Amino acid sequence: MLFETKFTKKWFSVFMTLKKDVVIIGAELAGLSLANGLEKIGVSYAIVEQKPAASASGAGILIHPSGAVALETLGVPFPGNDREWCGLTEMRFGSPRNDSIVKVPIGEVGRPVISVHRRKLHEILLTNLHTETVFFGCHVDSFASASPVRHHISLNDGTEIDTALIVVASGANTALRTDLDQPKLINQSSQMVWRWTVDASLPSQTGYELHDGQWRLGVFPLSEKQCYIFLAANRMSLNEAKQIPPSEIMARVGRFGPIGEQTANANFTGTNVLLHAIFQGPVKWEGNNEEILIGDSAHPMLPNLGMGGSLAFEDSATLVSAIRCTGLDRDAIVQRLTQRTRRVKALARQSSMYGALAHLPGNLLTDLKLHSLRLAPSFFIRSSQRRLYSEFYKAMERS
Ligand SMILES: Cc1cc2nc3c(=O)[nH]c(=O)nc-3n(C[C@H](O)[C@H](O)[C@H](O)COP(=O)(O)OP(=O)(O)OC[C@H]3O[C@@H](n4cnc5c(N)ncnc54)[C@H](O)[C@@H]3O)c2cc1C
């Protein structure tokens, strides 16, 4: 402002204060999907995102059927038969020494598990949103509660927002989850994951996981010519992991049998190898300042079931359905989210158990694991998959 004084600044800020029903902190899978749902039911919102622009933080992601149902409920437009939106119907497990890969059908209730490039998913999640509702390159500078139902937020760029509800969707590593003792968690219940996208074609509809008793390689098609790779290792400190040079990572990928050869020989497209430390934390739906937590900030998860994103979509769908039924009543919303705690905890346990099994050391144990997977009756596999989704479907039917 040209003639800025304390007085003009105060009146300018009163005049310019935005009024929004909901302020969402974090524009990733949880925050963007929630914004889609709010848009659908006509509730006003603003999203505050520290990154300067919408950017995909990684290579690819699996969306489970429950995540797809949640996205549909939130009014997210699904692409038709898109080249970067692959339906997976089969997972194949194997080891570098074991040619006979075990095939497991995946997906339930008529929806496949979807493998999608994160860039594409962002594009889809932003389709319905108005650009002026997303404040990129911003963070919350200060925050004050005028009453239990009215909060005032100041952003670092000078924007002032009055809101009834603050939803934190700022992910697992956010400073807002100060109660997480991260170094301790990284040692106790953590995983290191490298991930990237390569130019290499794979039979569509099939995902692969190869285990060598120490490392795990996952390969999923993203389109006709690209696939998404992750390499995971258990129980390694962040410092240890950072010291492994990229050439060593590539060499490990190369040792993983036929799929590994294919990926190792593939042309590594611009995507850098991203290293993530992923840890498991307690489930918590409320912050210390009346804010509501969703997605990874509410329940950091190990990635072994590939369900972190789908759970974020489910949280958003639950929150939107609570607002539709009870309005912006914070306590009622928290109560609805709390009904999800049992499900989230069970999936966190399952994910951690699956990770521990997948990384049992030694070739003999790897063969034993694959053999028991081959012998597992299909009804057992089907029913354990159904359990991954059914509780969410029932909750959606009730609401
Ligand atoms: C290697 C790997 C593989 C995975 N694979 C899968 C998979 O196949 N399927 C699946 O469902 N899930 C998968 N996940 C998990 C999934 O990525 C996460 O669960 C999901 O991204 C969580 O979304 P979120 O929106 O809660 O948090 P995040 O994705 O962490 O997003 C948080 C956002 O908040 C922003 N932010 C943070 N602090 C602030 C602040 N103070 N102010 C403003 N903005 C802030 C961040 O910049 C970020 O954009 C995987 C994760 C990893 C690491």
The ligand as a Tripos MOL2 file, in Angstrom:
@<TRIPOS>MOLECULE
LIG
   53    58     1     0     0
SMALL
NO_CHARGES

@<TRIPOS>ATOM
      1 C1          7.5010  -44.1310   -1.3720 C.3       1 LIG1
      2 C2          6.0640  -43.9680   -1.0600 C.ar      1 LIG1
      3 C3          5.1660  -44.7390   -1.7570 C.ar      1 LIG1
      4 C4          3.8150  -44.5950   -1.4760 C.ar      1 LIG1
      5 N1          2.9490  -45.3320   -2.2010 N.ar      1 LIG1
      6 C5          1.6370  -45.1920   -1.9720 C.ar      1 LIG1
      7 C6          0.7060  -45.9000   -2.7650 C.ar      1 LIG1
      8 O1          1.0450  -46.6310   -3.6950 O.2       1 LIG1
      9 N2         -0.6180  -45.7440   -2.4850 N.ar      1 LIG1
     10 C7         -1.0400  -44.9220   -1.4700 C.ar      1 LIG1
     11 O2         -2.2470  -44.8060   -1.2570 O.2       1 LIG1
     12 N3         -0.1750  -44.2350   -0.7090 N.ar      1 LIG1
     13 C8          1.1540  -44.3380   -0.9440 C.ar      1 LIG1
     14 N4          2.0240  -43.6180   -0.2080 N.ar      1 LIG1
     15 C9          1.5270  -42.7680    0.8680 C.3       1 LIG1
     16 C10         0.9720  -41.4780    0.3300 C.3       1 LIG1
     17 O3          1.9050  -40.8320   -0.4840 O.3       1 LIG1
     18 C11         0.6260  -40.5840    1.5010 C.3       1 LIG1
     19 O4         -0.1550  -41.3070    2.4040 O.3       1 LIG1
     20 C12        -0.1550  -39.3930    1.0300 C.3       1 LIG1
     21 O5          0.6430  -38.6250    0.1600 O.3       1 LIG1
     22 C13        -0.5990  -38.5660    2.2320 C.3       1 LIG1
     23 O6         -1.1770  -37.4020    1.7540 O.3       1 LIG1
     24 P1         -1.3290  -36.1330    2.6940 P.3       1 LIG1
     25 O7         -2.0390  -35.1460    1.8380 O.co2     1 LIG1
     26 O8         -1.9130  -36.5260    3.9890 O.co2     1 LIG1
     27 O9          0.1500  -35.6500    3.0520 O.3       1 LIG1
     28 P2          1.3670  -35.2140    2.1260 P.3       1 LIG1
     29 O10         1.3380  -35.9290    0.8230 O.co2     1 LIG1
     30 O11         2.5960  -35.3490    2.9530 O.co2     1 LIG1
     31 O12         1.1080  -33.6690    1.8320 O.3       1 LIG1
     32 C14         1.2390  -32.6750    2.7990 C.3       1 LIG1
     33 C15         1.2720  -31.3190    2.1040 C.3       1 LIG1
     34 O13         1.2530  -30.2990    3.1060 O.3       1 LIG1
     35 C16         2.2300  -29.3290    2.8020 C.3       1 LIG1
     36 N5          2.6410  -28.6930    4.0880 N.ar      1 LIG1
     37 C17         3.3310  -29.2560    5.1210 C.ar      1 LIG1
     38 N6          3.4500  -28.3840    6.1480 N.ar      1 LIG1
     39 C18         2.8380  -27.2480    5.7520 C.ar      1 LIG1
     40 C19         2.6290  -25.9860    6.3610 C.ar      1 LIG1
     41 N7          3.0730  -25.7230    7.5970 N.pl3     1 LIG1
     42 N8          1.9630  -25.0140    5.6700 N.ar      1 LIG1
     43 C20         1.5000  -25.2740    4.4160 C.ar      1 LIG1
     44 N9          1.6650  -26.4530    3.7840 N.ar      1 LIG1
     45 C21         2.3140  -27.4390    4.4430 C.ar      1 LIG1
     46 C22         3.3380  -30.1030    2.1410 C.3       1 LIG1
     47 O14         4.1540  -29.2550    1.3320 O.3       1 LIG1
     48 C23         2.5430  -31.1080    1.2920 C.3       1 LIG1
     49 O15         2.2110  -30.5950    0.0320 O.3       1 LIG1
     50 C24         3.3770  -43.7130   -0.4640 C.ar      1 LIG1
     51 C25         4.2910  -42.9260    0.2290 C.ar      1 LIG1
     52 C26         5.6220  -43.0380   -0.0920 C.ar      1 LIG1
     53 C27         6.5890  -42.1530    0.6260 C.3       1 LIG1
@<TRIPOS>BOND
     1     1     2 1
     2     2     3 ar
     3     2    52 ar
     4     3     4 ar
     5     4     5 ar
     6     4    50 ar
     7     5     6 ar
     8     6     7 ar
     9     6    13 1
    10     7     8 2
    11     7     9 ar
    12     9    10 ar
    13    10    11 2
    14    10    12 ar
    15    12    13 ar
    16    13    14 ar
    17    14    15 1
    18    14    50 ar
    19    15    16 1
    20    16    17 1
    21    16    18 1
    22    18    19 1
    23    18    20 1
    24    20    21 1
    25    20    22 1
    26    22    23 1
    27    23    24 1
    28    24    25 2
    29    24    26 1
    30    24    27 1
    31    27    28 1
    32    28    29 2
    33    28    30 1
    34    28    31 1
    35    31    32 1
    36    32    33 1
    37    33    34 1
    38    33    48 1
    39    34    35 1
    40    35    36 1
    41    35    46 1
    42    36    37 ar
    43    36    45 ar
    44    37    38 ar
    45    38    39 ar
    46    39    40 ar
    47    39    45 ar
    48    40    41 1
    49    40    42 ar
    50    42    43 ar
    51    43    44 ar
    52    44    45 ar
    53    46    47 1
    54    46    48 1
    55    48    49 1
    56    50    51 ar
    57    51    52 ar
    58    52    53 1
@<TRIPOS>SUBSTRUCTURE
     1 LIG1         1 GROUP 0 **** ****
